[in-house]
Amino acid sequence: MGAEILQVDGHEVRVSNPDKVYFPQAGITKMQLVQYFLDVAPGVLKGCYDRPTTLHRYPGGVEEEDFWQKRVPPKRPEWLRTAMITFPSGRSAEMLCVHDTASLAWAINLGCLELNPWAVRRGDVDHPDEFRIDLDPTPGIDFADVRRVAAVAAEVLQEHGLVGFPKTTGKRGLHVYVRIRPLWEFTEVRRAALAFAREIERRMPGVATTAWWKEERVGVFLDYNQNARDRTISSAYSVRPVPDARVSCPVSWDEVADVEPSDLRVDTVPARFATVGDPGAALDDNVCVLDSLLDLAARDERDGLGDAPWPPHFPKAKGEPVRAMPSKRRKTD
């Protein structure tokens, strides 16, 4: 299949096996995938610029084995940017920080469909500058319910002085990003996220839930733990590993009521980007603070609502409830 050399941002980027088919059903090749990311590069960079990033790689295409790569390969161009990151386990890794179109194209050539950036910049990897809302429908829940929860989320954001920017996940849910000042560590940002999620749950009982254990969830899960250290979600304009090559695409709040995720694909989003522009373009122009949500968290705690479960690979947190599925807990717990 040979290779193609692209000139991007003054650098040579080698695309190996450009004709390899990555999405058999949609007929999308590796070079078409690279070209897609080049077409929407300003939007991608808005979401992941200078952020330590995990690469979700499918070197054989979406029907072959995939893997997650945190550590940047030792053999790499000298012009790439990286950051040293420490994980909850205590281990560390040097991670890629995409900073221009050339470094983006280099990552996609590795077979990367999804960029999964941290909520921090490489200059300060301990204080998030992004607050993330993940609306994840449980099995059998229609996307209409996701839209309903998103509308209430928009109300709660406004009440607390926060400006959110929604995007489809490319699968069944929605994400909302809020740019924040990097004043708080991950634990406090997660604490604000839990308070935010619980407020929506109070307003939409039976429709929205913060239940961490799947056996307890009903409706749309508000995944507060996406704001914990080392938790990531697919970036804006990432391509999802589904047969029709859907995209995690930013949308305006006006579009949320009618958006159909299946309409936002590799073959449709570049034209949309060229005509509509990037609905997330103003994200960096609306920097917010979490004071009001942290006040809400303090009120919840005074009312007896303590911490909620953390992901399994995190150390046990102070005040965290029993970390075991309810059906598997001992009666003494």
C-alpha positions in Angstrom: 0.0 0.0 0.0 3.0 2.3 0.3 2.9 5.5 2.2 2.1 9.2 1.6 4.0 12.2 3.0 1.9 15.2 4.0 3.2 18.7 4.6 1.4 19.9 7.7 2.4 23.0 9.7 5.8 23.0 8.2 6.4 19.3 9.2 6.4 16.1 7.2 3.8 13.6 8.4 4.0 10.1 7.1 0.7 8.3 6.5 1.4 4.6 6.2 -1.1 2.3 4.4 -3.3 5.2 3.3 -5.7 3.0 1.3 -6.3 0.6 4.2 -10.1 0.5 4.9 -10.9 1.5 8.5 -14.7 1.4 8.3 -15.7 -1.4 6.0 -19.5 -0.6 6.1 -18.9 3.1 5.3 -15.9 2.4 3.0 -13.7 4.9 4.8 -10.0 4.5 4.3 -7.1 5.6 6.6 -6.3 8.6 4.4 -9.9 9.7 4.4 -9.8 9.5 8.1 -6.7 11.6 8.3 -8.3 14.1 5.8 -11.4 14.3 8.0 -9.3 15.4 11.0 -7.4 17.9 8.9 -10.8 19.4 7.7 -12.0 19.9 11.3 -8.6 20.5 12.9 -9.5 23.9 14.4 -12.4 22.3 16.3 -10.3 19.4 17.4 -7.6 21.7 18.7 -10.2 23.8 20.6 -11.1 20.7 22.6 -7.7 19.1 23.2 -5.0 21.7 22.7 -2.0 21.1 25.0 -3.8 18.5 27.0 -2.2 15.1 28.0 -4.1 12.7 25.8 -4.8 9.0 25.7 -5.0 7.6 22.2 -7.7 5.0 21.4 -6.1 3.1 18.6 -7.5 0.7 16.0 -4.5 0.0 13.8 -6.4 -2.8 11.9 -9.7 -0.8 11.5 -12.8 -0.8 13.6 -13.5 -4.5 13.1 -10.1 -5.5 14.5 -8.6 -5.4 18.0 -8.2 -2.0 19.6 -6.1 -0.7 22.5 -5.6 2.4 24.7 -2.2 4.1 24.7 -1.2 6.5 27.4 2.5 6.6 26.9 3.8 8.4 23.9 6.1 6.1 21.8 9.8 6.6 22.3 10.4 6.8 18.6 8.6 10.0 17.7 9.2 13.4 16.0 11.1 15.9 18.1 8.5 18.6 17.5 5.8 16.7 19.4 4.8 18.1 22.8 4.4 15.8 25.9 3.7 16.0 29.6 4.5 13.8 32.5 1.4 12.6 34.3 0.9 10.8 37.6 -2.0 8.4 37.8 -4.0 7.4 40.9 -2.0 4.2 41.2 1.2 6.3 41.7 2.6 5.3 38.3 3.5 7.9 35.8 3.7 8.3 32.0 4.9 10.7 29.4 1.8 11.5 27.4 1.2 13.2 24.0 -0.2 16.8 24.1 -1.6 17.7 20.7 -0.8 21.3 20.0 -1.1 21.8 16.2 -2.4 20.1 13.1 0.8 18.2 12.4 0.8 16.5 15.9 -2.9 15.7 15.3 -2.2 14.1 11.9 0.7 12.2 13.5 -1.6 10.7 16.1 -4.3 9.8 13.6 -1.7 7.9 11.5 -1.2 5.6 14.5 -4.7 4.3 13.9 -6.2 6.6 16.5 -9.9 7.3 16.1 -10.6 8.9 19.4 -8.5 11.5 21.3 -9.2 11.3 25.0 -7.7 14.4 26.6 -7.4 15.1 30.3 -9.2 18.1 31.7 -5.8 19.9 32.4 -3.2 21.7 30.3 0.4 20.6 30.2 1.5 23.7 32.1 -0.5 22.6 35.2 -1.5 19.0 35.3 -3.0 19.1 38.8 -5.7 21.8 38.4 -8.4 21.1 35.8 -9.6 24.0 33.6 -12.6 22.0 32.3 -15.7 20.8 34.1 -17.3 17.9 32.3 -20.9 16.7 32.2 -21.6 13.2 30.8 -25.2 12.2 30.1 -25.1 8.4 29.6 -28.4 6.7 29.0 -28.9 3.3 30.5 -29.9 0.4 28.2 -33.4 0.9 26.7 -33.5 4.6 27.3 -34.3 6.7 24.3 -32.3 9.7 23.2 -35.3 11.8 23.8 -34.7 11.4 27.5 -31.1 12.5 27.1 -32.4 15.7 25.4 -34.8 16.3 28.4 -32.0 15.9 30.9 -29.7 18.1 28.8 -32.4 20.9 28.9 -32.5 20.7 32.8 -28.7 20.6 32.9 -28.7 23.9 30.9 -31.0 25.4 33.5 -28.9 24.4 36.4 -25.7 25.6 34.7 -27.3 29.0 34.1 -28.5 29.2 37.7 -25.0 28.7 38.9 -23.4 31.2 36.5 -21.8 28.5 34.3 -21.7 28.5 30.5 -21.9 25.0 28.9 -21.1 23.8 25.4 -22.8 20.5 24.4 -21.7 17.9 22.0 -23.0 14.5 21.0 -20.9 11.5 22.2 -21.2 9.8 18.8 -23.1 7.0 20.4 -26.1 7.4 22.7 -25.4 10.3 25.0 -24.4 13.9 25.3 -21.4 15.7 26.8 -21.3 19.3 28.1 -18.1 21.1 28.6 -17.6 24.2 30.9 -14.3 26.1 30.9 -13.3 26.9 34.4 -10.4 28.8 36.1 -7.8 26.2 37.2 -8.2 27.0 40.9 -9.3 23.6 42.2 -7.7 20.1 42.3 -9.5 17.1 40.8 -11.2 16.2 44.1 -13.0 19.5 44.4 -14.0 19.6 40.7 -15.5 16.1 41.1 -17.2 17.3 44.3 -18.9 20.1 42.3 -19.8 17.6 39.6 -21.5 15.4 42.1 -23.5 18.3 43.6 -24.5 19.3 40.1 -25.6 15.8 39.1 -27.6 15.4 42.4 -29.5 18.7 41.7 -30.6 17.4 38.3 -31.6 14.1 39.9 -33.8 15.9 42.4 -35.6 17.7 39.6 -36.0 14.6 37.4 -36.6 11.6 39.7 -36.9 8.4 37.7 -35.4 10.1 34.6 -31.9 11.2 35.8 -29.7 9.3 38.2 -26.4 9.5 40.0 -26.4 5.8 41.0 -22.9 4.6 40.4 -23.9 0.9 40.4 -25.5 -0.2 37.1 -28.0 -2.4 38.9 -29.4 0.7 40.6 -29.6 3.0 37.6 -32.8 4.1 36.0 -32.9 6.6 33.1 -30.0 8.8 32.2 -26.8 8.4 34.3 -25.0 11.7 35.2 -21.4 10.4 35.4 -19.9 12.7 38.0 -16.7 10.5 38.1 -15.7 11.8 34.7 -14.2 14.7 36.6 -11.9 12.5 38.7 -8.2 12.3 38.0 -7.3 10.1 35.0 -10.9 9.9 33.7 -11.3 11.0 30.1 -14.0 11.3 27.5 -13.7 11.4 23.7 -12.7 14.9 22.5 -14.7 17.1 20.2 -14.8 15.7 16.6 -13.3 12.3 17.7 -14.6 9.5 15.5 -16.4 6.7 17.3 -15.8 3.0 16.5 -19.3 2.3 15.1 -20.0 1.0 11.6 -21.2 4.3 10.1 -18.3 6.3 11.5 -20.2 8.7 13.7 -18.5 11.7 15.2 -18.6 13.2 18.7 -19.8 16.5 17.4 -20.3 19.9 19.1 -23.8 21.3 18.7 -25.5 24.5 19.8 -28.1 24.4 22.6 -30.8 25.3 20.0 -29.8 22.1 18.1 -30.0 19.8 21.1 -33.8 19.4 20.9 -33.7 17.9 17.4 -30.2 16.6 16.9 -29.8 13.1 15.6 -26.4 11.6 16.4 -26.6 9.3 13.3 -26.6 12.4 11.1 -23.1 13.5 12.3 -20.6 11.3 10.6 -17.1 11.5 9.0 -18.8 12.0 5.6 -21.1 14.8 6.8 -19.4 16.8 9.5 -16.6 18.5 7.4 -19.3 20.1 5.2 -21.2 21.1 8.4 -18.0 22.5 9.9 -17.3 24.6 6.7 -20.8 26.1 6.6 -22.1 26.2 10.3 -18.7 26.6 11.9 -17.7 25.1 15.3 -20.4 25.5 18.0 -17.7 25.1 20.6 -15.5 27.9 19.2 -16.4 30.3 22.1 -15.5 27.8 24.9 -12.3 29.6 25.9 -14.1 32.9 25.9 -16.4 31.9 28.7 -14.2 31.0 31.7 -16.3 30.3 34.8 -15.8 29.5 38.5 -17.2 26.7 40.6 -18.0 28.6 43.8 -21.7 28.3 43.5 -21.6 24.5 42.9 -19.2 24.0 45.8 -21.7 25.9 48.0 -24.3 23.5 46.8 -22.1 20.6 47.6 -21.6 22.0 51.1 -25.3 22.3 51.6 -25.8 18.7 50.5 -23.2 17.6 53.0 -24.9 19.5 55.8 -28.1 17.7 54.8 -26.4 14.3 55.2 -25.5 13.6 51.6 -21.9 12.4 51.8 -19.5 11.2 49.1 -20.5 8.8 46.3 -18.5 5.8 45.0 -15.3 6.4 43.1 -14.0 4.2 40.2 -12.5 0.9 41.2 -8.9 1.7 40.5 -8.9 4.7 42.9 -7.7 4.5 46.5 -10.5 4.4 49.0 -11.6 8.0 49.7 -12.5 9.5 53.1 -16.2 9.3 53.6 -16.8 7.2 50.6 -19.6 4.6 51.0 -19.1 0.9 50.6 -17.4 0.2 47.2 -19.3 -2.9 46.3 -22.4 -3.6 44.2 -25.5 -3.7 46.6 -26.3 -7.2 45.5 -22.9 -8.4 46.6 -22.5 -6.6 49.9 -22.3 -8.6 53.1 -25.1 -7.9 55.5 -22.6 -6.5 58.0 -21.7 -3.8 55.5 
